Amino acid sequence: MDGFSPEFIAGTETFLGLIVALAYVEFRTRKGLRIDDFIQISFITLPYISLGVALASQFWSGFLAIGIVLIGIVVVLSLKNPLRGLNVKPCPQEIGDCMTDEDSLMGTLIRDTVLIGGRTLKEFPRARELVECMKRAGKPSSLRKATGLLVSLLPLLAVLLPPGDLTVIVGLTTAYLSTLIGAAFVTKGHPTPCPEVAREYREFLRKRKRKIDVAV
């Protein structure tokens, strides 16, 4: 790669690493994602793409423009088909109008579609009530969703720092916090229609997670 500066080469390698990671996620998506995986990926994707773009742009500013275009494409695809990549099926008739999989625990409302893990349907005694409560849950406002999006892009600010290990640590910390804050903005901030069911479901998730941790 004669003629290219070491900085440009380092930025290119960083950006290519980001592309490879996105290609892997795309491959996993095509095979079909469990609901648990889908929810987790949906919250971490933008913060870590933003971090990758910022780290590459420290070496060559042109990667910032390319990265913003890449982020825009990811956002547009997500808005166009928010359930893209999910391996789900309709819930049993006695549960209600929702989509489920085989063994996930988590649940969420995507637009007008309730997603609920198959293991929850099998093991949570009030699964039917939970689905009905999720349908009645208030959707986050456009302002709240926009704020969540902006928070997800905060790792881009790492481009303002000098290249080095400290910047990587700060960037990773920012990406992790952006994931938590962005998820809170989207999923919280409105009254829970069924607080008792929600409380029992949270306890159900905590117990199942402890069992999984012990097994691992």
Backbone as JSON, one array per atom type, in Angstrom:
{
  "sequence": "MDGFSPEFIAGTETFLGLIVALAYVEFRTRKGLRIDDFIQISFITLPYISLGVALASQFWSGFLAIGIVLIGIVVVLSLKNPLRGLNVKPCPQEIGDCMTDEDSLMGTLIRDTVLIGGRTLKEFPRARELVECMKRAGKPSSLRKATGLLVSLLPLLAVLLPPGDLTVIVGLTTAYLSTLIGAAFVTKGHPTPCPEVAREYREFLRKRKRKIDVAV",
  "N": [[0.83, -1.2, 0.0], [1.87, 1.27, -0.94], [2.32, 4.79, -0.9], [0.2, 5.5, 0.66], [-0.49, 6.96, 3.79], [0.63, 5.96, 7.1], [-1.38, 6.54, 8.97], [-3.73, 6.65, 7.44], [-3.86, 3.99, 6.59], [-4.17, 2.69, 9.06], [-6.68, 3.73, 9.81], [-8.22, 2.68, 7.74], [-8.01, -0.07, 8.22], [-9.33, -0.2, 10.68], [-11.91, 0.63, 9.95], [-12.59, -1.35, 8.1], [-12.68, -3.5, 9.83], [-14.99, -2.86, 11.23], [-16.87, -3.13, 9.16], [-16.65, -5.88, 8.65], [-17.62, -6.88, 11.09], [-20.29, -5.98, 10.96], [-21.09, -7.43, 8.72], [-21.01, -9.98, 9.76], [-23.06, -9.85, 11.65], [-25.17, -9.46, 9.9], [-25.13, -11.91, 8.59], [-25.81, -13.62, 10.72], [-28.36, -12.64, 11.14], [-29.72, -13.37, 8.81], [-29.85, -16.11, 9.16], [-31.73, -16.24, 11.06], [-32.93, -14.79, 13.94], [-33.23, -15.32, 17.47], [-35.7, -14.05, 19.75], [-34.59, -12.95, 22.11], [-31.91, -12.46, 21.26], [-32.4, -10.66, 19.18], [-33.51, -8.41, 20.49], [-31.37, -7.63, 22.13], [-29.35, -7.07, 20.21], [-30.55, -4.98, 18.83], [-30.33, -2.84, 20.56], [-27.58, -2.47, 20.95], [-26.39, -2.05, 18.5], [-26.21, 0.58, 17.08], [-24.7, 2.28, 18.95], [-22.17, 0.93, 18.96], [-21.48, 0.81, 16.27], [-21.22, 3.57, 15.87], [-19.02, 4.04, 17.53], [-17.0, 2.56, 16.19], [-16.89, 3.98, 13.77], [-16.01, 6.47, 14.74], [-13.45, 5.83, 15.78], [-12.1, 5.03, 13.45], [-12.22, 7.41, 12.04], [-10.51, 9.04, 13.38], [-8.08, 8.69, 12.22], [-8.4, 9.28, 9.54], [-10.33, 11.8, 8.27], [-12.26, 11.48, 6.33], [-13.55, 9.07, 6.74], [-15.49, 9.65, 8.57], [-17.63, 10.91, 7.23], [-18.32, 8.82, 5.49], [-19.02, 6.93, 7.39], [-21.23, 8.12, 8.65], [-23.08, 8.0, 6.59], [-23.3, 5.22, 6.44], [-24.43, 4.68, 8.98], [-26.87, 6.0, 8.6], [-28.02, 4.35, 6.63], [-28.35, 1.96, 8.06], [-30.22, 2.8, 10.0], [-32.42, 3.51, 8.37], [-33.06, 1.04, 7.17], [-33.82, -0.34, 9.46], [-36.09, 1.1, 10.25], [-37.72, 0.67, 8.06], [-38.22, -2.08, 8.03], [-38.76, -3.27, 10.87], [-38.85, -5.78, 12.06], [-37.09, -7.37, 10.79], [-35.13, -10.2, 10.13], [-35.94, -11.76, 12.24], [-36.71, -14.92, 13.66], [-39.56, -16.09, 14.03], [-42.89, -17.14, 15.06], [-46.51, -17.27, 14.94], [-48.2, -16.79, 18.08], [-49.7, -19.32, 20.24], [-53.25, -19.81, 19.94], [-54.7, -19.54, 22.31], [-53.19, -17.81, 23.8], [-53.09, -15.34, 22.55], [-52.85, -12.47, 20.29], [-49.83, -12.38, 19.08], [-46.24, -12.72, 18.51], [-43.85, -15.37, 18.65], [-41.01, -17.41, 19.74], [-38.89, -20.3, 20.11], [-37.4, -20.58, 22.59], [-36.8, -18.17, 23.97], [-36.67, -15.6, 26.55], [-37.25, -12.92, 26.88], [-39.36, -10.03, 26.16], [-41.08, -7.71, 24.03], [-42.56, -4.74, 22.54], [-42.96, -4.04, 19.27], [-43.71, -1.54, 17.24], [-46.89, -2.35, 16.38], [-46.74, -4.96, 17.08], [-46.52, -7.6, 19.3], [-43.81, -9.16, 20.77], [-42.85, -12.11, 22.27], [-40.99, -14.23, 24.32], [-40.63, -17.77, 23.73], [-40.06, -19.51, 25.85], [-40.98, -18.09, 28.0], [-43.73, -18.11, 27.5], [-44.21, -20.79, 28.02], [-43.44, -21.17, 30.7], [-44.09, -19.0, 32.36], [-46.66, -18.24, 34.5], [-48.66, -16.29, 34.08], [-48.74, -15.62, 31.4], [-50.56, -15.04, 29.32], [-51.93, -12.79, 30.36], [-49.75, -11.08, 30.47], [-49.14, -10.67, 27.76], [-51.45, -9.28, 26.94], [-51.17, -7.0, 28.53], [-48.84, -5.9, 27.46], [-49.76, -5.16, 24.97], [-51.35, -3.01, 25.65], [-49.58, -1.23, 26.59], [-48.18, 2.0, 26.64], [-46.8, 3.6, 23.77], [-43.48, 4.8, 23.16], [-42.92, 8.32, 22.81], [-42.36, 10.3, 19.8], [-40.39, 12.2, 20.27], [-39.04, 11.07, 22.43], [-38.04, 8.73, 21.26], [-36.38, 9.87, 19.32], [-34.55, 11.15, 20.97], [-33.41, 8.92, 22.18], [-32.14, 7.86, 19.93], [-30.22, 9.85, 19.39], [-28.68, 9.64, 21.7], [-27.6, 7.13, 21.26], [-25.76, 7.74, 19.35], [-23.74, 9.06, 20.62], [-21.11, 7.92, 21.04], [-19.75, 8.76, 18.76], [-18.5, 11.09, 19.38], [-16.0, 10.44, 20.23], [-14.26, 10.87, 18.2], [-13.16, 13.31, 18.55], [-11.11, 13.02, 20.3], [-7.6, 12.27, 20.85], [-5.86, 9.65, 19.04], [-5.39, 6.48, 20.67], [-4.92, 4.25, 23.52], [-6.37, 5.16, 25.72], [-8.45, 6.61, 24.55], [-9.85, 4.55, 23.29], [-10.76, 3.13, 25.53], [-12.35, 5.11, 26.76], [-14.19, 5.44, 24.68], [-15.39, 2.86, 24.5], [-16.58, 2.74, 27.01], [-18.38, 4.87, 26.8], [-19.99, 3.89, 24.7], [-21.15, 1.66, 25.95], [-22.6, 2.89, 28.05], [-24.28, 4.45, 26.5], [-25.84, 2.49, 25.33], [-27.29, 1.53, 27.55], [-28.63, 3.88, 28.43], [-29.99, 4.66, 26.1], [-31.71, 2.46, 25.75], [-33.27, 2.77, 28.04], [-34.56, 5.2, 27.49], [-36.22, 4.49, 25.37], [-37.76, 2.34, 26.32], [-38.84, 3.02, 28.77], [-40.53, 5.47, 30.83], [-43.25, 5.78, 30.65], [-46.44, 5.01, 32.15], [-46.83, 1.72, 33.55], [-49.26, -0.5, 32.42], [-50.12, -2.74, 33.82], [-49.01, -3.15, 36.67], [-48.65, -5.17, 38.63], [-48.45, -7.61, 37.21], [-46.24, -6.97, 35.65], [-44.28, -6.72, 37.63], [-44.16, -9.36, 38.62], [-43.26, -10.6, 36.3], [-40.7, -9.46, 35.96], [-39.44, -10.56, 38.2], [-39.6, -13.24, 37.52], [-37.88, -13.26, 35.28], [-35.45, -12.59, 36.55], [-34.99, -14.83, 38.19], [-34.79, -16.89, 36.28], [-32.55, -16.03, 34.88], [-30.55, -16.26, 36.82], [-30.45, -19.05, 37.08], [-29.52, -19.73, 34.54], [-26.97, -18.53, 34.6], [-25.72, -20.05, 36.61], [-25.72, -22.56, 35.42], [-24.03, -22.11, 33.25]],
  "CA": [[0.0, 0.0, 0.0], [2.75, 2.42, -1.07], [1.64, 6.04, -1.23], [-0.76, 5.81, 1.7], [0.12, 7.24, 5.08], [0.3, 4.96, 8.14], [-2.64, 6.91, 9.6], [-4.82, 6.23, 6.55], [-3.91, 2.53, 6.63], [-4.76, 2.32, 10.35], [-8.11, 4.04, 9.74], [-8.85, 1.72, 6.83], [-8.12, -1.36, 8.91], [-10.39, -0.06, 11.69], [-13.21, 0.7, 9.28], [-12.86, -2.68, 7.54], [-13.08, -4.34, 10.95], [-16.4, -2.54, 11.47], [-17.66, -3.73, 8.08], [-16.66, -7.33, 8.88], [-18.54, -7.13, 12.2], [-21.66, -5.8, 10.45], [-21.37, -8.55, 7.82], [-21.29, -11.14, 10.61], [-24.4, -9.65, 12.2], [-26.09, -9.69, 8.79], [-25.16, -13.37, 8.39], [-26.62, -14.17, 11.81], [-29.75, -12.22, 10.93], [-30.31, -14.18, 7.74], [-30.14, -17.44, 9.69], [-32.9, -16.11, 11.93], [-32.57, -14.45, 15.31], [-34.15, -15.49, 18.58], [-36.19, -12.77, 20.25], [-33.59, -12.42, 23.03], [-30.8, -11.92, 20.48], [-32.9, -9.52, 18.41], [-33.65, -7.26, 21.4], [-30.04, -7.19, 22.55], [-28.65, -6.49, 19.07], [-31.19, -3.72, 18.45], [-29.88, -1.76, 21.45], [-26.14, -2.25, 20.94], [-25.86, -1.85, 17.15], [-25.82, 1.95, 16.75], [-23.57, 2.77, 19.74], [-20.88, 0.34, 18.6], [-21.15, 1.32, 14.93], [-20.74, 4.93, 16.06], [-17.66, 3.96, 18.08], [-16.11, 2.13, 15.12], [-16.73, 5.11, 12.85], [-15.2, 7.49, 15.41], [-12.06, 5.38, 15.87], [-11.52, 5.09, 12.1], [-12.15, 8.81, 11.6], [-9.36, 9.69, 14.03], [-6.92, 8.56, 11.34], [-8.73, 9.97, 8.28], [-11.63, 12.41, 8.5], [-13.22, 11.02, 5.33], [-14.33, 7.94, 7.26], [-16.63, 10.17, 9.32], [-18.73, 11.08, 6.27], [-18.74, 7.48, 5.04], [-19.66, 6.27, 8.53], [-22.56, 8.7, 8.86], [-23.93, 7.4, 5.56], [-23.54, 3.84, 6.88], [-25.39, 4.74, 10.08], [-28.16, 6.34, 8.01], [-28.55, 3.16, 5.96], [-28.8, 1.03, 9.11], [-31.44, 3.35, 10.61], [-33.51, 3.43, 7.39], [-33.45, -0.38, 7.06], [-34.52, -0.71, 10.69], [-37.42, 1.72, 10.23], [-38.49, 0.08, 6.97], [-38.65, -3.43, 8.42], [-38.21, -3.43, 12.22], [-38.81, -7.19, 12.48], [-36.2, -8.05, 9.86], [-34.17, -11.14, 10.7], [-36.5, -12.54, 13.34], [-37.23, -16.26, 13.4], [-40.7, -16.18, 14.95], [-44.13, -17.73, 14.57], [-47.65, -16.77, 15.74], [-48.43, -17.41, 19.39], [-50.9, -20.18, 20.31], [-54.49, -19.03, 19.93], [-55.17, -19.25, 23.67], [-52.36, -16.74, 24.36], [-53.5, -14.06, 21.97], [-52.22, -11.99, 19.06], [-48.42, -12.04, 19.3], [-45.27, -13.58, 17.82], [-42.99, -16.01, 19.63], [-40.03, -18.34, 19.21], [-38.85, -21.56, 20.86], [-36.83, -20.63, 23.94], [-36.39, -16.88, 24.52], [-37.32, -15.16, 27.79], [-37.58, -11.5, 26.85], [-40.52, -9.62, 25.38], [-41.1, -6.28, 23.69], [-43.58, -4.32, 21.59], [-42.38, -3.36, 18.11], [-44.88, -0.95, 16.58], [-48.12, -2.96, 16.91], [-46.5, -6.39, 17.21], [-45.97, -8.07, 20.57], [-42.87, -10.27, 20.7], [-42.72, -12.71, 23.6], [-40.19, -15.45, 24.24], [-41.33, -19.04, 23.84], [-39.88, -20.08, 27.18], [-41.88, -17.34, 28.88], [-45.08, -18.64, 27.28], [-44.31, -22.12, 28.62], [-43.12, -21.24, 32.13], [-44.64, -17.89, 33.15], [-48.09, -18.58, 34.68], [-49.56, -15.23, 33.64], [-48.26, -15.22, 30.08], [-51.65, -14.42, 28.55], [-52.12, -11.43, 30.88], [-48.58, -10.3, 30.09], [-49.31, -10.26, 26.36], [-52.49, -8.23, 26.9], [-50.6, -5.78, 29.11], [-47.88, -5.33, 26.5], [-50.54, -4.5, 23.92], [-51.9, -1.76, 26.17], [-48.5, -0.35, 27.02], [-48.02, 3.2, 25.82], [-45.62, 3.65, 22.93], [-42.66, 5.99, 23.42], [-43.19, 9.43, 21.9], [-41.34, 10.53, 18.76], [-39.29, 12.92, 20.9], [-38.27, 10.13, 23.25], [-37.3, 7.85, 20.36], [-35.32, 10.68, 18.71], [-33.53, 11.34, 22.0], [-32.72, 7.64, 22.29], [-31.26, 7.74, 18.77], [-29.08, 10.75, 19.59], [-27.83, 9.05, 22.74], [-26.89, 6.01, 20.64], [-24.69, 8.29, 18.5], [-22.75, 9.75, 21.45], [-19.72, 7.46, 20.85], [-19.11, 9.49, 17.66], [-17.7, 12.18, 19.96], [-14.63, 9.96, 20.44], [-13.43, 11.37, 17.11], [-12.52, 14.55, 19.01], [-9.99, 12.66, 21.16], [-6.43, 11.77, 20.11], [-5.78, 8.18, 18.98], [-4.65, 5.87, 21.77], [-5.64, 3.29, 24.35], [-7.32, 5.87, 26.57], [-9.61, 6.93, 23.72], [-10.6, 3.31, 23.1], [-11.44, 2.85, 26.79], [-13.43, 6.1, 26.89], [-15.19, 5.13, 23.66], [-16.13, 1.66, 24.89], [-17.42, 3.1, 28.16], [-19.48, 5.69, 26.27], [-20.89, 3.02, 23.94], [-21.9, 0.85, 26.91], [-23.56, 3.76, 28.72], [-25.27, 4.84, 25.49], [-26.76, 1.36, 25.19], [-28.19, 1.51, 28.71], [-29.47, 5.08, 28.44], [-30.89, 4.6, 24.94], [-32.75, 1.48, 26.04], [-34.16, 3.35, 29.04], [-35.37, 6.22, 26.85], [-37.21, 3.88, 24.49], [-38.63, 1.37, 26.99], [-39.4, 3.54, 30.01], [-41.05, 6.83, 30.76], [-44.72, 5.81, 30.61], [-46.96, 4.11, 33.19], [-47.07, 0.33, 33.21], [-50.7, -0.73, 32.58], [-50.37, -3.85, 34.76], [-47.81, -3.17, 37.5], [-48.48, -6.44, 39.34], [-47.95, -8.59, 36.23], [-44.88, -6.54, 35.29], [-43.41, -7.04, 38.76], [-43.97, -10.82, 38.62], [-42.46, -10.95, 35.13], [-39.32, -9.1, 36.26], [-38.92, -11.56, 39.14], [-39.46, -14.45, 36.71], [-36.67, -13.11, 34.49], [-34.29, -12.64, 37.43], [-34.78, -16.22, 38.62], [-34.32, -17.68, 35.15], [-31.19, -15.61, 34.57], [-29.65, -16.86, 37.81], [-30.3, -20.46, 36.74], [-28.67, -19.8, 33.36], [-25.61, -18.2, 35.02], [-25.18, -21.18, 37.36], [-25.49, -23.64, 34.46], [-22.86, -21.76, 32.45]],
  "C": [[0.87, 1.26, 0.0], [1.94, 3.65, -1.47], [0.61, 6.43, -0.21], [-0.04, 6.01, 3.03], [-0.24, 6.14, 6.07], [-1.04, 5.25, 8.82], [-3.83, 6.44, 8.77], [-4.98, 4.71, 6.59], [-4.55, 2.05, 7.94], [-6.26, 2.58, 10.36], [-8.86, 3.06, 8.86], [-9.03, 0.37, 7.5], [-9.23, -1.32, 9.98], [-11.77, -0.09, 11.05], [-13.58, -0.65, 8.67], [-13.28, -3.66, 8.64], [-14.55, -4.12, 11.3], [-17.29, -3.2, 10.43], [-17.76, -5.25, 8.27], [-17.63, -7.68, 10.02], [-19.99, -7.0, 11.75], [-22.05, -6.95, 9.51], [-21.7, -9.81, 8.63], [-22.69, -11.05, 11.2], [-25.45, -9.92, 11.12], [-26.23, -11.19, 8.52], [-26.01, -14.04, 9.46], [-28.09, -13.84, 11.61], [-30.42, -13.07, 9.87], [-30.63, -15.59, 8.21], [-31.35, -17.42, 10.62], [-32.5, -15.9, 13.37], [-33.66, -14.86, 16.29], [-34.57, -14.11, 19.06], [-35.18, -12.14, 21.22], [-32.43, -11.77, 22.29], [-31.21, -10.65, 19.74], [-32.97, -8.26, 19.29], [-32.29, -6.73, 21.8], [-29.3, -6.5, 21.41], [-29.23, -5.13, 18.72], [-30.72, -2.56, 19.31], [-28.39, -1.48, 21.34], [-25.6, -1.86, 19.57], [-25.36, -0.43, 16.91], [-24.68, 2.48, 17.62], [-22.23, 2.21, 19.29], [-20.5, 0.63, 17.15], [-20.58, 2.73, 15.05], [-19.31, 4.95, 16.6], [-16.67, 3.56, 16.99], [-15.84, 3.24, 14.12], [-15.82, 6.17, 13.46], [-13.73, 7.09, 15.45], [-11.38, 5.42, 14.5], [-11.31, 6.53, 11.66], [-11.02, 9.57, 12.28], [-8.13, 9.68, 13.12], [-7.14, 9.24, 9.99], [-10.15, 10.48, 8.37], [-12.69, 11.96, 7.49], [-14.08, 9.87, 5.8], [-15.54, 8.42, 8.06], [-17.84, 10.34, 8.41], [-19.26, 9.73, 5.8], [-19.51, 6.77, 6.16], [-21.05, 6.81, 8.8], [-23.55, 8.17, 7.83], [-24.29, 5.96, 5.95], [-24.56, 3.79, 8.01], [-26.78, 5.06, 9.55], [-28.82, 5.15, 7.33], [-29.09, 2.17, 6.98], [-30.11, 1.5, 9.73], [-32.62, 3.2, 9.65], [-33.99, 1.98, 7.25], [-34.22, -0.83, 8.29], [-35.93, -0.14, 10.72], [-38.31, 1.06, 9.18], [-39.04, -1.29, 7.35], [-38.09, -3.74, 9.8], [-38.13, -4.87, 12.69], [-37.89, -8.03, 11.6], [-35.22, -8.96, 10.6], [-34.71, -12.02, 11.81], [-36.99, -13.91, 12.88], [-38.36, -16.52, 14.4], [-41.9, -16.8, 14.25], [-45.27, -17.16, 15.41], [-47.77, -17.52, 17.06], [-49.63, -18.36, 19.32], [-52.16, -19.33, 20.48], [-54.94, -18.65, 21.34], [-54.36, -18.13, 24.34], [-52.78, -15.39, 23.83], [-52.7, -13.7, 20.73], [-50.79, -11.52, 19.36], [-47.56, -12.97, 18.47], [-44.3, -14.12, 18.86], [-41.94, -16.87, 18.94], [-40.01, -19.58, 20.1], [-38.44, -21.39, 22.32], [-36.36, -19.29, 24.51], [-37.19, -16.55, 25.78], [-37.87, -13.74, 27.68], [-38.82, -11.23, 26.0], [-40.45, -8.13, 25.11], [-42.25, -6.01, 22.73], [-42.9, -3.53, 20.49], [-43.53, -2.87, 17.24], [-46.14, -1.57, 17.17], [-47.97, -4.46, 17.14], [-45.87, -6.72, 18.56], [-45.06, -9.26, 20.3], [-42.67, -10.82, 22.11], [-41.99, -14.04, 23.48], [-40.98, -16.72, 24.46], [-41.2, -19.68, 25.21], [-40.78, -19.38, 28.19], [-43.31, -17.85, 28.74], [-45.27, -19.99, 27.98], [-44.23, -22.08, 30.14], [-43.71, -20.11, 32.97], [-46.16, -18.08, 33.28], [-49.06, -17.54, 34.12], [-49.16, -14.7, 32.26], [-49.35, -14.52, 29.26], [-51.89, -12.98, 29.03], [-50.96, -10.52, 30.48], [-48.7, -9.8, 28.65], [-50.34, -9.14, 26.24], [-51.97, -6.92, 27.47], [-49.64, -5.11, 28.15], [-48.6, -4.62, 25.36], [-51.03, -3.14, 24.37], [-50.82, -0.78, 26.61], [-48.37, 0.85, 26.08], [-46.74, 3.16, 25.02], [-44.8, 4.89, 23.26], [-42.94, 7.08, 22.39], [-42.07, 9.57, 20.87], [-40.14, 11.25, 19.35], [-38.41, 11.99, 21.7], [-37.45, 9.19, 22.36], [-36.14, 8.6, 19.69], [-34.18, 10.91, 19.7], [-32.72, 10.06, 22.19], [-31.74, 7.43, 21.15], [-30.02, 8.61, 18.94], [-28.12, 10.21, 20.65], [-27.0, 7.9, 22.17], [-25.71, 6.49, 19.79], [-23.6, 9.0, 19.3], [-21.32, 9.24, 21.27], [-19.01, 8.13, 19.67], [-18.2, 10.6, 18.18], [-16.26, 11.75, 20.23], [-13.7, 10.44, 19.34], [-12.68, 12.63, 17.52], [-11.3, 14.27, 19.88], [-8.81, 12.17, 20.32], [-6.41, 10.25, 20.09], [-4.97, 7.63, 20.15], [-5.53, 4.96, 22.59], [-6.7, 3.98, 25.21], [-8.59, 6.21, 25.8], [-10.48, 5.7, 23.5], [-11.39, 2.98, 24.37], [-12.61, 3.8, 27.0], [-14.55, 5.8, 25.91], [-16.04, 3.93, 24.01], [-17.06, 1.95, 26.06], [-18.63, 3.91, 27.7], [-20.48, 4.84, 25.5], [-21.76, 2.17, 24.88], [-22.97, 1.69, 27.61], [-24.65, 4.21, 27.74], [-26.3, 3.74, 25.28], [-27.78, 1.34, 26.32], [-29.16, 2.69, 28.69], [-30.46, 5.06, 27.29], [-32.02, 3.62, 25.16], [-33.76, 2.04, 27.04], [-35.08, 4.4, 28.42], [-36.51, 5.6, 26.04], [-38.23, 3.06, 25.27], [-39.32, 1.91, 28.23], [-40.0, 4.92, 29.77], [-42.55, 6.92, 30.61], [-45.24, 4.79, 31.61], [-47.13, 2.69, 32.68], [-48.54, 0.01, 33.45], [-51.03, -1.82, 33.6], [-49.15, -4.0, 35.67], [-47.57, -4.5, 38.22], [-47.9, -7.51, 38.42], [-46.51, -8.25, 35.85], [-43.89, -6.9, 36.38], [-43.13, -8.54, 38.81], [-43.1, -11.26, 37.44], [-40.98, -10.61, 35.35], [-38.67, -10.11, 37.21], [-38.7, -12.89, 38.42], [-38.17, -14.41, 35.9], [-35.42, -13.21, 35.36], [-33.98, -14.07, 37.85], [-34.24, -17.07, 37.47], [-32.89, -17.3, 34.79], [-30.19, -16.2, 35.56], [-29.41, -18.32, 37.5], [-29.38, -20.63, 35.54], [-27.22, -19.54, 33.74], [-24.96, -19.37, 35.75], [-24.85, -22.33, 36.41], [-24.25, -23.38, 33.63], [-21.59, -21.91, 33.28]]
}
